Amino acid sequence: MKIKRPFIRKIRPLAYVGNHDASTISVISIRFNRVITTFSSGGEQPLGVTVARVLRRGVFLYVANASTNNVAVFNIQNNRQVASIPTGENPVYVAIGRVPGVGIRGFVTNFESSSVTVFDPLTNNVIGPPIPVGKGPEGIALNPTGTKAFVPNLSDGTVSVINTRRREVADTIQVGEQPVLLAICSIPSQRAPQAYVANFGSNSVTQINTRTNATVGRPIPVGRGPIGVTCLPNGERVYVANGGSLSGNQDESNHTVSVVSTRLRRVVKTITVGENPEALAATCDGRWVYVPNRVSNTVSVIATRNNRVVKTIPVGKGPRGVAITPYCSVRK
């Protein structure tokens, strides 16, 4: 019997930006570095956005809407909303990954509920009760094998390590003050993938060995008020957005991105961007990093070959989250 699979058009390299204050999503063409469309976020005050391929279904955008306690799901073939997933109170970030022996799963951090909601992306149904974690969970990332989810808890200075198969916290790691977001990177010099956690209150980044759950060395000093973290696919550099303020108030003390060498474990370049950068994301070929600037209402585009801003793109009001399609960028 022949299995009928959905037709999926070739998808252009795109960046999706969540405009928190406008409750919209701006779609940026990576080829032309301009907004090509804007649509409703499917709720109010979007924060984290994630793009993921779901086998047998297609490629979807997941948007955590903090004020309406839902994750809106969009088919990126046409940007139409296909589902709204209920969450805990104040959902902030989403991660999608394949859990061994279970299948593909989605994980949502609920800041006010201090929990993580789990859902099945094949059906968009919630699975079981929320997982209790530390106080004020923010970002979330899965290790490459999908066996663990790492969750920084802003209010108690820890990272909760979730056993994704059992859906329970298996370990708690002490990090710096007010950890916000993190990225998990495959580093050439390390046997295990490494997690890099932005400590907003400590102006530093904590490195964690994801196999042992142990911190590595001392925290790495970065700019003031680090929030977002992303790493290049080759694992050589980590980019850290220094927002300076979690409230969204203008803070001219640090509108920068710190570039960290994973081999040297120190900042090798500081890049000036717009006002109050938060999350950031790299293209899958590692050539570009996109940085939403919350107060400037813009996105800065960094060329990683020389670590310079090559374009500033106007978007909606209060951009905070960004996700890039899993297709590499075109040459410009």
Buried (B, 14 or more C-beta within 10 A) or exposed (E): EEEEEEEEEEBBBBBBBBBBBBBBBBBBBBBEBEBEEBBBBBBBBBBBBBBBBBEEBBBBBBBBBBBBBBBBBBBBBEBEBBBBBBBBEBBBBBBBBBBEEBEBBBBBBBBBBBBBBBBBBBEBEBEEEBBEBBEBBBBBBBBEBBBBBBBBBBBBBBBBBBBBBEBEBBBBBEBBBBBBBBBBBBBEEBEBBBBBBBBBBBBBBBBBBBBEBEBBEEBBBBBBBBBBBBBBBBBBBBBBBBBBBBEBEEBEEBBBBBBBBBBEBEBEBBBEBBBBBBBBBBBBBBBBBBBBBBBBBBBBBBBBEEBEBEBBBEBBEBBBBBBBBEBBBBEE
